[in-house]
Amino acid sequence: MLSGSWRYILGGLIIICFLYVIWNFIYTKKIRYTVFSFLCIAADFAICKAAFLFQIIFILLLSVVIILRILDRKMGLGDAAKGIIIAGFTCMLVFAIVFVENTYVGTDAFRIDVQNTYIKSVITTRRYSFDIWGKISFFYFVVLNVLLYVILDTTGKLDIIKTRKTSMFFGTVIIAEFIYTVILGGLYITRFAYENMQHGEYLTGFENYIQMLVIIIIGFWVLLIPFLWRERKKHI
Amino acid sequence: MEREKKAYMIIIGILFIAATFAIALKENIENFIAGSIILAILTTYFWATIGHIRIGLYCALVVCIIALFFCAYSCVRNKSTVKQYVLTPGLLAFIVLSFAVIALNIGVDAAESPDSPYWVRIVKGICYYDDYWKGVYANSHPQSIAIWGYLSIKTWKEWSDTLLVASNDMYMLSILLPLFACLGEKDPGKSKTRLLSNIVLTAVVFIVPQISDANEYAIYASDMIMALLIGMGIVLFAKAASEKKDVFYVLALLYFSAAVLTKRVAIVIVAMVFVWLFFILLEEKRVKLILLYLIVPTLSYVIFDRNSYAIFIILALFGALVLNKLLKVKNKKLLIIPGALVAFGVAVAITFVLKRAAQKYYYFDQKEVALAYFKMLFLADKDTYYVGRIFHMPLMLFVLISIVIFASIAVKHINFFDKYEQILTIGIFVTIFLYVAMFFYLYITQIASASGVIYRNSLLGINRYMKVIPIFISCFGIYVLISRFSSYKIMAILMLVLFLFCDMFSVASLAFERPKQVEFTGIEMLKENLGEDEEIAYVDMGISNHRGSFLLQMFPHKYRNIDELSYDYRNANGGELIDLEKLTELLEGCDYLYIYKADDVFTEKYSDLFYNQEDIKLNDALYYRNAENGLFILQ
């Protein structure tokens, strides 16, 4: 099931340690976890730049999420005002997408082709597939995992670790993966495809990057176990 | 000197009309947006059919202005009502989605839509001539979406493909909007606003039309609109029956009338659905509503489409009456003999019809087409129709799973569905089976016959006909779910499950792929100088032929596509180029020739046609044709 360069697999495993450490820090607020997280970042910087990129994205995103939560509590905006802000933000996002697409991809046939190939590779099993019961592409793998999480949350199986802000953490991981996928696509379109085209294939190394993201999600489920165990011990 | 045309958009006026209804009737505005659009369409359509479409436009605008004043007045006098019923999450969602749909369609080429030489050209004709019957050059479908396109384009400064496609999308979104008003209405512990649920529901509403294999937001087509109108019409009827509010009966009726005026096949589907609706109305003894439901769609179809298929609606009422009486019979045993006789009669009728079809369409193998059709239904063949993207589910399997889900919920929780929803659920599934049977008949007779030898067994157009079925089930299923569970987690599960059924590649294309309209240089200048009877020939030898775009951009001038030089024609006929004489013959009567793209072999074979044989331009080149001297290059 796992294939590809050892760097990326190791990078993915280090990210799992990193997530564990950050999660503990959020809950326990002990300084030693900050030190461990820096160690993880440094390790990934040396071993696998792609994993380092993910860690940076994750840290930034988590800070934004936490700041928004604090702001939300402090400002106490009503649902209507929040709705308008989110609507305005969505419109700006759409505008930004159209602008970026027109500027950086535009009518360049090569870039359009790379972009389409990239999107197809993420959504279909063209390049990568998670093989459990038949082939599942990366996008649908993520959708199924999020679906599993939401179902478990709704049916109350995860209530025991509610204090650990599991939903916020899982949500941040998923959004970080989405941002990472978009940035990876941008890098392919602007640099990698030109520099590294092999045998007419634009997306060299695609499986490595995507597999790392898959390892992160599986790692999250694996991480739940020690947390569940700890909380269970507390309640017993 | 032409006055600088003012630009305003009819959709804004429609929002004011919807707000007026919301304030007056004290229901959320999202229920009325599509209803207002449909009323504007019906008014303009009426004036269009009697030859004065401009008056219809003015009527719509006058009503918009009156609504604007009423809203302004209400803002002053009735602030709380306005706040409660107009400034709703649904309205905000509609504004955001409309903005998204416009921004993401900038530069779209309406010619890329399926059958664009029919659908898009009709709207273009109506807009250009300001005359409905001049624009509708081939009256095969009723043209309610063309009327909406006319209203949108005429309230903007010029023709715009983006606006045409975007206004169609806004119509499509407004049809689904009443779901926002249904959020949590049967949930006893509901709170006033639920931010996250509404956000996720916005994503759900946006995704629903993509339960097909096309990028529904980037094309100008009527199939999805028809499917949504009927699906949401059923939802509004269920809401009307459960809450006993007549407003929703009228809204549902508007939806069905609009559906009937969108495509020809809609009248039959609506009639099948009406059997169940009439059944419920008979149970409730709502005679006035029964008459309304009988008269309005029938009249619409007769006035606007001028044929007699509306008889199906009357048959539907008759069917409902019979059903009603049958179910009231106390001693069910009495029904066995008549039931058996009817079943026997139906079997004989079906055999007779099939035999007659076999005799009439003897010239092709009907059994093969029938086999292909059954294969499509029960096996997920890559080339025909299947549901779902992550796994390919054959249509019948999807329907079966839906039946199992609905049935198991109904059995496990006896009071989950109220009696109207039970009847409608059964009704939807029976309608689906009748619909599939009807298309079986149509495919082995007319459609296969019209498809030609090459496409006969490929079930031409099957995607467009069958995608209607998941929409019916989804609309009703989503309504049942969100009216009872308003938690955002349930919404999220719904959205993720829909992701598994939608073509996410086309969603990603919508967001990330910027469409580009094909440009034919020099055409604008040519159009100004072209006379009424002058014709321009079009040559395009490339793999993707742009004759559709050329036709629409050249409109209303005459154009002649030299199909014999196109890639598809050459591919189907051995790859040989036609003779110089044949080409000269084909160009007879054309005053201009436009070559979008031609191969070098073109120069080799046809250089004699050109005045200056040394310098022949083969890409994006415009030539003037002189009968004696040949082709002069213009640019």
HADDOCK unambig.tbl for C-alpha pairs under 7 A between the chains (distance, minus, plus):
assign (segid A and resid 79 and name CA) (segid B and resid 193 and name CA) 6.64 0.50 0.50
assign (segid A and resid 79 and name CA) (segid B and resid 195 and name CA) 5.85 0.50 0.50
assign (segid A and resid 83 and name CA) (segid B and resid 195 and name CA) 6.62 0.50 0.50
assign (segid A and resid 87 and name CA) (segid B and resid 96 and name CA) 6.20 0.50 0.50
assign (segid A and resid 91 and name CA) (segid B and resid 96 and name CA) 6.37 0.50 0.50
assign (segid A and resid 91 and name CA) (segid B and resid 99 and name CA) 6.95 0.50 0.50
assign (segid A and resid 91 and name CA) (segid B and resid 100 and name CA) 6.82 0.50 0.50
assign (segid A and resid 94 and name CA) (segid B and resid 100 and name CA) 6.23 0.50 0.50
assign (segid A and resid 95 and name CA) (segid B and resid 103 and name CA) 6.91 0.50 0.50
assign (segid A and resid 98 and name CA) (segid B and resid 104 and name CA) 6.77 0.50 0.50
assign (segid A and resid 101 and name CA) (segid B and resid 512 and name CA) 6.67 0.50 0.50
assign (segid A and resid 101 and name CA) (segid B and resid 514 and name CA) 6.83 0.50 0.50
assign (segid A and resid 102 and name CA) (segid B and resid 514 and name CA) 7.00 0.50 0.50
assign (segid A and resid 120 and name CA) (segid B and resid 505 and name CA) 6.74 0.50 0.50
assign (segid A and resid 123 and name CA) (segid B and resid 505 and name CA) 6.60 0.50 0.50
assign (segid A and resid 140 and name CA) (segid B and resid 390 and name CA) 6.96 0.50 0.50
assign (segid A and resid 143 and name CA) (segid B and resid 496 and name CA) 6.33 0.50 0.50
assign (segid A and resid 147 and name CA) (segid B and resid 493 and name CA) 6.06 0.50 0.50
assign (segid A and resid 147 and name CA) (segid B and resid 496 and name CA) 6.25 0.50 0.50
assign (segid A and resid 150 and name CA) (segid B and resid 489 and name CA) 6.46 0.50 0.50
assign (segid A and resid 150 and name CA) (segid B and resid 493 and name CA) 6.69 0.50 0.50
assign (segid A and resid 154 and name CA) (segid B and resid 489 and name CA) 6.56 0.50 0.50
